[in-house]
């Protein structure tokens, strides 16, 4: 994994204007076996919250998902001095106050629900706070962004029922990885703020995982946020993600909808994590879900303090940066979570 142009300060504590701010990353993908070690590294950098992918389309039988949720909650609870399992915004603020890291859960895709909407509320009670409509390809709810290049059928009737149930229980509707029409249908159907947990502007780099300006505007119109993604493949930098590229993405979205609708959803994986995930899906399955060949490049979460320093130098206010770091996401979560 390339790490070019990613020299960084030691931690958020090195930036006095932002040292007391809450730093959140909305997207920690499919956890590896050393998840606690990676979480502690983020805490050292200054993060107070991240959310783990605990189910993904293609591997999401409900019985398996319930077992995974139980196991992860139990594992984190064994280390109360380090981790807080997040059920509320207050839990995230408590993590900041006590120097711990809050950990939440989400699903990349909605196959974990099966055809039973009763699962939505049960998952919510176990800490699942948002869910994608689809992961790259078609499911019962809608069309994924990869398949949508050929045909985007939009949100299904069941998908509309799912959005309504997510609204009812307080689970955020996440439109990342889903097809254009599916996302627009979902945002229109939702009575609550929606998110793109980890998506970048397609105007800056034409990749099917990125989103159009009207998707960004539609998300902002719901009151939601878009998480800046640090995956090199999605920004045209597979050999190594440049800090200035991430800053350009933030600038573009700030100009389009205002900094109050920007968050962080880095989608970062270590080289070992990448290899394990790719080997799990290798062959036809990897191609089906849109995985490129290794190696993959990412922006490291440890680079965020450097990005913040540069944004301060560009003239962003501390208030704007506190929003991007986490307060924008917390505003949305406070409005939707129950």
Secondary structure as UniProt FT lines:
FT   TURN            4..5
FT   HELIX           12..14
FT   HELIX           16..18
FT   TURN            19..20
FT   STRAND          23..28
FT   TURN            33..34
FT   HELIX           35..45
FT   STRAND          47..56
FT   TURN            57..58
FT   HELIX           62..77
FT   TURN            80..82
FT   STRAND          83..85
FT   HELIX           89..98
FT   STRAND          101..108
FT   HELIX           111..113
FT   TURN            114..115
FT   HELIX           118..125
FT   TURN            126..127
FT   STRAND          128..132
FT   TURN            145..146
FT   HELIX           147..149
FT   HELIX           157..169
FT   STRAND          172..174
FT   TURN            176..177
FT   HELIX           180..189
FT   STRAND          194..196
FT   TURN            197..198
FT   TURN            202..204
FT   TURN            208..209
FT   HELIX           213..221
FT   TURN            222..223
FT   STRAND          225..228
FT   HELIX           232..234
FT   TURN            235..236
FT   TURN            238..239
FT   HELIX           243..257
FT   HELIX           259..261
FT   STRAND          262..264
FT   HELIX           271..281
FT   TURN            282..283
FT   HELIX           284..288
FT   TURN            289..290
FT   HELIX           301..303
FT   HELIX           304..314
FT   HELIX           318..322
FT   HELIX           323..327
FT   HELIX           328..336
//
